[in-house]
Each structure stands twice: as C-alpha cells, then as structure tokens.
C-alpha cells in the first residue's frame, strides 16, 4: 500500500484516522493498540507472508531489550546475542545471494542461489531495533509495554522507508496520546501534500530521463550522460524527501512528530555538511552506532580516516547487496577522508564560493555508481561525463538546428533518441534543480509550527515563504492536491523501498 495511491488516501487513512479520533475521545488508552494494529495491517497488505517475520522480530527484540535492561553483569552478552541475531536475519534476506554470487565469481564454483524475496522495510525496522538494543545497554532506553514497543517499530508512516527512529524521541509522544485537533490536521495534511507533489510532479517525470542512460549497453554521449546523471540526482532527492515529508505529515495528523531526514542537502558547501543534511537519521545512526564505537576520532588522524572509510563502506552495503553500493560507500568514505585532511591542513575557514558546486558534482558522480546496474555501466557513464564517448548532439535538437544550417554548419545529431527537449521530463529537470538549489525546504516553510522533532531553521528567518493556516495557503494546497489526484493515473513505488 503506497502513500501515493487512491486506496491509501481514500480508504485506509480515513478509517485509521476516524478510529483513532473516536478512541482518543472515548477510550484513550486504546489508541496505541489501534495504531499498532493499523500499522501491522499496513505492512501485511504488501505480503501477508512476511507479517510473521516482522512480528517475530518485534517479539524477539522486545524480549532481548528486557533481558539487557535487567541483565546486570550479563547485559553485554545479551546485547551481542541480540545484535548477532538481527544482523544474521538481515544478512540472510538481503545479502545471501550476493555472497553466493561473489563466491562463485571468485572461485569459479556453481553454488545455486537461494529463493529469497527481500522483505520490504527490513533494513529500516532492523536498524531501528538495533538502536533500541544499544540504547538499552547504555541505559538510555527501556521498554516494559509490549504494545508501545510494537507501535514504535511498526508505526506505519516510517515503517517502509524510514526515518530511522530513536526510542527516546517517540515514547513520550506515544504516552501523551494526543487527540486529533485542527492545528495538527492542517499542518500534517499540508506537509503530506507537499511531499506528494514532490513525488508526482518532480520525481516521477524525471524517471523518463534516467532509465535509458543507465540501461546496460546504452553508451550515452556527453549530453545524454549529463542529462541522465542530473535527472537521477534530482529524482532520488525529490522521491525520498517527498516520502519523508509524507511520513512527517501523516504522523503529524496523529499529533506525533518524526525526526527530519533532509535539510536541503544539495545546498551543502562541503561533503561533511552534505552528510549532515542527507538522510539525516541514517547518518545519525551510522555516527552513533558504528563510527563512534569504532573509535571515532579519538585515536588520531589515521584511525579517524580508517573509521570513516569503514563506516561509509558499511553504509553503502546497507543500501543494497551489490558492488556498486560498496563502491558508492567507498567513494563517499574517500570524500570524507579528503575533506577532513583538507580541514587539518588549512584549518576551519568559511566555505569557498566554489565549495557548493564541487560538492554537488562529487555527489552526482557517486550517484552514477549508486544507480548503475553494474560497475562497467557506471564506468561508461562516468567516462561519458568527461566526453570519453563523444560529444554529438541529441536527435531531439535537430528540429531547432535551422540557424546553424543557415550558417553552413552541419552538426552531428546522432545522439540516442530518448532525449526530447520539448518533453515534460526535460522541462521538469531545470525546475527541480532550481528548487533543490534555491528554494526553502519543508522545515523552513513550516518553521512556525514545529513540523518535526528537530528545529533546523538555518537562514529561514530571512525568507518570505512561511506557511500559515489561512485561506491563501489552504487554497494553494487544495489546488496542488487536486493536481496530484488527477495525475495519479500511474502509481509508482518510492525508490528507497528497494533498500
């Protein structure tokens, strides 16, 4: 069941919200159970066969959390046992065939692959529970109410693609059991519509510019490669940030604030700042539960660089079972190592004017590897970005070549056919880039109404765009919603569902 589907918008969500509102008034203690049951139904709707897996994971980790919290001298043993079980489950479903294929490639063996279907959202609900277990060991969390814990893990706005939640952020809000009110409905529905618009009007049209370039054997030339790489860079951002906005908006309908996941990452002035703005809850998880336990920066520069590289390599592998993801993580690890080495050499200084452009190009190049089906295709596209595959113009420009022909020029229009500069997709690309580089983000637009757990305003105090619960904004978002509904003739999944 997708957030951008009519069944979700006009059947599931109204029933869940109405039931929550009734219980909040007459049986407030039952609201947590209602949301937990609704969330389990939401997950089971995708494939009921994997609902027992989610429930087993919740039961096991709840039990382990109790043992860790009360384990006295055996707390560490319980933690190691629980972490090993969680990572083994993730390894089986997500990485078993990757390891088998890699072993076959290296040794020449012919071990058969496993008939494994990746359960949707397994990375997110596993990482959420790993964070909970580690926090229990650190004395920062402890949950003795099974229904509250079930809701914490399965809460439907975040279950499939995040954000990764912290127990201490969510439990006080679930305890409060807020009743639905007009303010939360106005803020939540508006944020949801903004995320829906990102998905439908920006991310989905860009897919037409991405798939042909990244197909095996496409051999794009200069303009095609840049168009496809830029399109995927924007598609991924608006698809995932759109999902995150929709999750934040949905949760706010129930009076619950989720953590931020994006803070205008393509406006970052360096790669370190990029990772403080992109997929922020995953970055926080990698920092707190991997980089710091590895030693962080406590043992000198060499150890710091090693820990950065290991953290990013594992972060890349978390995204998917493939060498392209490992290479993507390694490249970002190299970026961070070079960034910190540069800071150590030059010292902290205001960002240079060229920092934002360099950071964006570096991130885009890494996205090429992330998106490509294999390393050979990624290398071919990266080569094309610097002109290695030729510089002929797209066929779609031929109809605009009369001025060149009048001058006696005969440009080569042998580029691949899919680029049509009169299409809606190519018109969407510059709009998406302008919004990503220049526009305020959701947090800034809704800054007066605390849309999320964090308050990261930045330069929003100088911005004029500020959402208010008035007729002008209400009419604007109503028209946007109508446009989205009329455009939902083809419902597409969110890109991060595959991770």
VONU-714276 format. One record per residue (C-alpha): x negated, y, z negated. Coordinates in steps of 0.05 Angstrom, whole numbers. Last residue first. Layout:
# VONU-714276
ATOM       px       py       pz
ATOM        X        Y        Z
...
END
This chain:
# VONU-714276
ATOM       px       py       pz
ATOM     -337      -12       -2
ATOM     -286      -27       52
ATOM     -233       16       19
ATOM     -281       74       26
ATOM     -258       88       97
ATOM     -185      101       79
ATOM     -137       58      118
ATOM      -98       85      177
ATOM      -24       97      185
ATOM       -1      110      256
ATOM       63      150      264
ATOM       44      192      203
ATOM       42      257      241
ATOM      114      277      227
ATOM      101      266      153
ATOM       37      306      154
ATOM       70      365      188
ATOM      126      364      138
ATOM       75      363       81
ATOM       38      423      111
ATOM      104      460      117
ATOM      121      446       45
ATOM       51      467       24
ATOM       59      535       57
ATOM      130      545       30
ATOM      107      530      -41
ATOM       46      574      -34
ATOM       90      633      -13
ATOM      146      617      -61
ATOM      104      618     -123
ATOM       66      568     -167
ATOM       -3      600     -154
ATOM      -62      572     -115
ATOM     -123      618     -112
ATOM     -156      638      -47
ATOM     -187      707      -59
ATOM     -256      681      -77
ATOM     -305      720     -121
ATOM     -290      680     -183
ATOM     -297      617     -141
ATOM     -372      623     -141
ATOM     -383      559     -180
ATOM     -319      535     -212
ATOM     -336      468     -240
ATOM     -284      453     -293
ATOM     -286      379     -308
ATOM     -227      334     -326
ATOM     -188      354     -263
ATOM     -136      403     -238
ATOM     -149      455     -292
ATOM      -92      503     -272
ATOM     -129      568     -259
ATOM     -182      534     -216
ATOM     -132      506     -165
ATOM     -167      536     -104
ATOM     -235      524     -136
ATOM     -223      451     -152
ATOM     -194      439      -84
ATOM     -255      466      -48
ATOM     -269      537      -24
ATOM     -282      543       51
ATOM     -349      557       84
ATOM     -389      495      101
ATOM     -337      440       97
ATOM     -281      483      125
ATOM     -324      507      183
ATOM     -347      437      198
ATOM     -276      410      199
ATOM     -254      465      246
ATOM     -314      452      291
ATOM     -295      378      295
ATOM     -220      385      303
ATOM     -225      416      373
ATOM     -265      355      395
ATOM     -211      309      369
ATOM     -154      349      398
ATOM     -181      339      468
ATOM     -206      392      517
ATOM     -279      376      504
ATOM     -269      306      528
ATOM     -324      259      507
ATOM     -303      187      519
ATOM     -332      181      589
ATOM     -406      169      574
ATOM     -453      222      602
ATOM     -468      222      677
ATOM     -453      296      686
ATOM     -521      316      714
ATOM     -525      390      731
ATOM     -528      413      804
ATOM     -545      486      802
ATOM     -534      530      864
ATOM     -509      589      824
ATOM     -438      575      846
ATOM     -446      504      821
ATOM     -463      530      752
ATOM     -402      575      751
ATOM     -359      517      776
ATOM     -381      470      720
ATOM     -319      471      675
ATOM     -287      409      706
ATOM     -353      372      697
ATOM     -353      383      622
ATOM     -314      319      607
ATOM     -368      278      641
ATOM     -415      293      584
ATOM     -482      327      600
ATOM     -547      290      612
ATOM     -601      297      559
ATOM     -638      231      558
ATOM     -643      172      510
ATOM     -700      199      468
ATOM     -669      268      463
ATOM     -680      279      389
ATOM     -611      255      369
ATOM     -617      198      419
ATOM     -673      167      378
ATOM     -628      169      316
ATOM     -573      136      357
ATOM     -620       80      381
ATOM     -648       69      311
ATOM     -578       62      282
ATOM     -560       12      337
ATOM     -621      -29      320
ATOM     -608      -24      246
ATOM     -539      -56      251
ATOM     -466      -37      253
ATOM     -483       37      247
ATOM     -444       77      195
ATOM     -496       80      139
ATOM     -554       88      188
ATOM     -520      148      220
ATOM     -501      174      151
ATOM     -575      179      135
ATOM     -586      226      194
ATOM     -527      268      171
ATOM     -556      274      101
ATOM     -623      298      129
ATOM     -588      347      176
ATOM     -546      374      118
ATOM     -606      382       72
ATOM     -646      418      125
ATOM     -589      466      138
ATOM     -578      481       64
ATOM     -651      491       50
ATOM     -664      540      106
ATOM     -649      602       65
ATOM     -695      578       10
ATOM     -665      557      -56
ATOM     -688      599     -115
ATOM     -751      571     -146
ATOM     -769      515     -193
ATOM     -843      497     -187
ATOM     -882      490     -122
ATOM     -917      423     -132
ATOM     -870      391     -182
ATOM     -810      416     -143
ATOM     -839      387      -79
ATOM     -851      320     -114
ATOM     -779      322     -139
ATOM     -752      333      -68
ATOM     -799      282      -37
ATOM     -776      229      -87
ATOM     -703      249      -76
ATOM     -709      243        0
ATOM     -745      176       -7
ATOM     -688      150      -50
ATOM     -639      176        2
ATOM     -676      136       54
ATOM     -677       74       10
ATOM     -602       79       -1
ATOM     -589       84       74
ATOM     -638       27       88
ATOM     -601      -17       38
ATOM     -535        2       68
ATOM     -561      -14      138
ATOM     -588      -80      112
ATOM     -519     -104       96
ATOM     -474     -124       38
ATOM     -439      -58       25
ATOM     -434        5      -17
ATOM     -467      -26      -78
ATOM     -529      -42      -35
ATOM     -539       33      -25
ATOM     -534       47      -99
ATOM     -583      -10     -111
ATOM     -633       23      -64
ATOM     -616       91      -95
ATOM     -631       68     -165
ATOM     -695       31     -145
ATOM     -722       92     -109
ATOM     -706      140     -166
ATOM     -737       92     -216
ATOM     -801       87     -176
ATOM     -805      162     -168
ATOM     -796      171     -243
ATOM     -847      118     -259
ATOM     -898      154     -215
ATOM     -880      223     -244
ATOM     -889      206     -318
ATOM     -859      157     -367
ATOM     -794      192     -390
ATOM     -767      210     -321
ATOM     -713      157     -321
ATOM     -735       95     -358
ATOM     -696       40     -323
ATOM     -640       52     -373
ATOM     -636      124     -349
ATOM     -632      107     -275
ATOM     -583       50     -282
ATOM     -525       63     -329
ATOM     -526      139     -339
ATOM     -554      160     -271
ATOM     -520      108     -228
ATOM     -454      120     -264
ATOM     -459      196     -257
ATOM     -474      190     -183
ATOM     -414      143     -176
ATOM     -370      195     -212
ATOM     -398      251     -169
ATOM     -384      221     -102
ATOM     -422      280      -72
ATOM     -435      344     -112
ATOM     -492      326     -159
ATOM     -520      282     -104
ATOM     -523      342      -57
ATOM     -557      384     -111
ATOM     -614      335     -112
ATOM     -616      335      -36
ATOM     -624      411      -31
ATOM     -582      473      -19
ATOM     -515      438      -24
ATOM     -458      467       17
ATOM     -446      399       48
ATOM     -428      372      -21
ATOM     -368      418      -32
ATOM     -354      393     -103
ATOM     -330      322      -96
ATOM     -310      266     -144
ATOM     -277      304     -200
ATOM     -254      267     -261
ATOM     -180      248     -269
ATOM     -129      288     -307
ATOM      -65      255     -333
ATOM        2      292     -338
ATOM       39      239     -298
ATOM       43      282     -236
ATOM      -31      298     -250
ATOM      -48      226     -233
ATOM      -19      232     -164
ATOM      -56      298     -152
ATOM     -123      271     -174
ATOM     -114      208     -132
ATOM      -93      250      -72
ATOM     -153      295      -81
ATOM     -198      234      -84
ATOM     -168      205      -21
ATOM     -178      270       15
ATOM     -249      274      -11
ATOM     -260      205       20
ATOM     -228      219       88
ATOM     -253      290       91
ATOM     -325      270       76
ATOM     -326      207      119
ATOM     -296      243      179
ATOM     -344      302      173
ATOM     -407      261      175
ATOM     -375      215      226
ATOM     -360      273      273
ATOM     -429      303      264
ATOM     -462      237      283
ATOM     -415      225      342
ATOM     -423      295      370
ATOM     -499      294      360
ATOM     -505      226      394
ATOM     -459      246      452
ATOM     -498      310      464
ATOM     -566      275      465
ATOM     -550      210      500
ATOM     -510      152      474
ATOM     -535       81      485
ATOM     -466       48      474
ATOM     -495      -22      467
ATOM     -463      -37      400
ATOM     -410       14      383
ATOM     -431       73      342
ATOM     -420      125      397
ATOM     -353       97      418
ATOM     -326       93      346
ATOM     -342      164      324
ATOM     -308      214      369
ATOM     -239      180      364
ATOM     -249      175      289
ATOM     -248      251      285
ATOM     -172      252      292
ATOM     -165      212      227
ATOM     -209      254      183
ATOM     -182      324      198
ATOM     -106      328      205
ATOM      -85      263      172
ATOM     -137      253      117
ATOM     -149      325       98
ATOM      -74      338      101
ATOM      -61      281       52
ATOM     -112      311        4
ATOM      -78      379        7
ATOM      -10      346       -2
ATOM      -35      310      -65
ATOM      -63      375      -93
ATOM        5      408      -83
ATOM       42      349     -114
ATOM       -2      350     -175
ATOM        1      424     -188
ATOM       77      430     -179
ATOM       92      365     -216
ATOM       45      382     -274
ATOM       79      450     -281
ATOM      150      423     -275
ATOM      142      373     -330
ATOM      136      297     -337
ATOM      128      274     -409
ATOM       58      267     -436
ATOM       38      200     -466
ATOM      -16      231     -511
ATOM      -50      163     -520
ATOM      -61      157     -445
ATOM      -96      224     -446
ATOM     -139      206     -506
ATOM     -158      140     -471
ATOM     -179      171     -405
ATOM     -243      210     -416
ATOM     -272      165     -469
ATOM     -262      103     -425
ATOM     -301      133     -368
ATOM     -272      127     -298
ATOM     -303      112     -230
ATOM     -263      155     -181
ATOM     -245      110     -149
ATOM     -229       74      -84
ATOM     -176       21      -99
ATOM     -159       30     -172
ATOM     -161      107     -178
ATOM      -88      128     -169
ATOM      -64       58     -191
ATOM      -89       55     -262
ATOM     -117      -16     -263
ATOM     -176       -9     -310
ATOM     -149       42     -359
ATOM      -79       13     -353
ATOM     -104      -55     -375
ATOM     -143      -23     -432
ATOM      -81       12     -457
ATOM      -42      -53     -453
ATOM      -95      -91     -491
ATOM     -100      -44     -550
ATOM     -164      -53     -590
ATOM     -210      -11     -547
ATOM     -280       10     -568
ATOM     -322       65     -538
ATOM     -385      106     -553
ATOM     -418       57     -600
ATOM     -475       44     -551
ATOM     -453      -27     -541
ATOM     -382       -5     -529
ATOM     -408       46     -479
ATOM     -444       -9     -442
ATOM     -380      -50     -439
ATOM     -339        9     -414
ATOM     -390       27     -360
ATOM     -388      -46     -337
ATOM     -312      -42     -336
ATOM     -311       18     -289
ATOM     -365      -14     -246
ATOM     -323      -77     -237
ATOM     -259      -38     -223
ATOM     -294        3     -170
ATOM     -333      -52     -136
ATOM     -273      -98     -134
ATOM     -229      -46     -100
ATOM     -203      -93      -47
ATOM     -221     -165      -57
ATOM     -273     -185       -5
ATOM     -249     -247       31
ATOM     -296     -307       23
ATOM     -298     -367       70
ATOM     -372     -380       55
ATOM     -425     -382      108
ATOM     -459     -445      132
ATOM     -533     -456      119
ATOM     -569     -461      185
ATOM     -642     -451      167
ATOM     -690     -409      207
ATOM     -725     -387      144
ATOM     -719     -312      148
ATOM     -654     -307      188
ATOM     -620     -363      150
ATOM     -640     -332       84
ATOM     -612     -264      106
ATOM     -547     -296      129
ATOM     -540     -334       63
ATOM     -555     -271       22
ATOM     -504     -230       61
ATOM     -454     -287       56
ATOM     -458     -286      -20
ATOM     -460     -209      -26
ATOM     -389     -183      -38
ATOM     -348     -239      -68
ATOM     -403     -279     -101
ATOM     -447     -220     -121
ATOM     -388     -183     -152
ATOM     -369     -243     -194
ATOM     -442     -253     -214
ATOM     -448     -179     -232
ATOM     -388     -184     -279
ATOM     -411     -249     -311
ATOM     -482     -223     -321
ATOM     -456     -159     -351
ATOM     -412     -197     -400
ATOM     -468     -244     -422
ATOM     -518     -187     -430
ATOM     -468     -147     -471
ATOM     -451     -206     -515
ATOM     -524     -219     -528
ATOM     -536     -145     -544
ATOM     -479     -145     -594
ATOM     -505     -205     -631
ATOM     -531     -168     -692
ATOM     -463     -138     -709
ATOM     -414     -167     -659
ATOM     -353     -127     -675
ATOM     -355      -76     -617
ATOM     -390     -126     -572
ATOM     -339     -181     -587
ATOM     -280     -134     -575
ATOM     -311     -110     -510
ATOM     -322     -182     -489
ATOM     -248     -196     -499
ATOM     -228     -135     -458
ATOM     -279     -154     -405
ATOM     -250     -224     -398
ATOM     -177     -202     -398
ATOM     -189     -147     -347
ATOM     -229     -192     -301
ATOM     -177     -247     -306
ATOM     -122     -196     -289
ATOM     -160     -172     -228
ATOM     -173     -243     -205
ATOM     -100     -262     -218
ATOM      -79     -204     -173
ATOM     -122     -231     -116
ATOM      -70     -279      -88
ATOM      -18     -224      -90
ATOM      -51     -190      -31
ATOM      -41     -116      -18
ATOM       23     -112      -58
ATOM      -15     -143     -117
ATOM      -53      -79     -128
ATOM        9      -34     -130
ATOM       45      -86     -172
ATOM      -13      -84     -222
ATOM       -8       -8     -223
ATOM       67       -9     -235
ATOM       57      -58     -293
ATOM        4      -13     -324
ATOM       46       49     -313
ATOM      106       17     -348
ATOM       63      -10     -405
ATOM       34       59     -418
ATOM      104       90     -416
ATOM      132       41     -467
ATOM      115       81     -528
ATOM      154      140     -500
ATOM      221      102     -501
ATOM      276      152     -489
ATOM      244      214     -458
ATOM      178      186     -433
ATOM      216      123     -412
ATOM      261      162     -366
ATOM      204      202     -336
ATOM      161      140     -325
ATOM      218      104     -290
ATOM      230      164     -245
ATOM      156      169     -228
ATOM      149       95     -213
ATOM      212       93     -170
ATOM      194      157     -133
ATOM      123      133     -121
ATOM      141       64      -94
ATOM      198       83      -47
ATOM      190      148       -8
ATOM      116      164      -12
ATOM       89       93      -18
ATOM      134       64       36
ATOM      120      124       81
ATOM       46      110       81
ATOM      -11      159       66
ATOM      -23      134       -5
ATOM      -32       64       24
ATOM        0        0        0
END
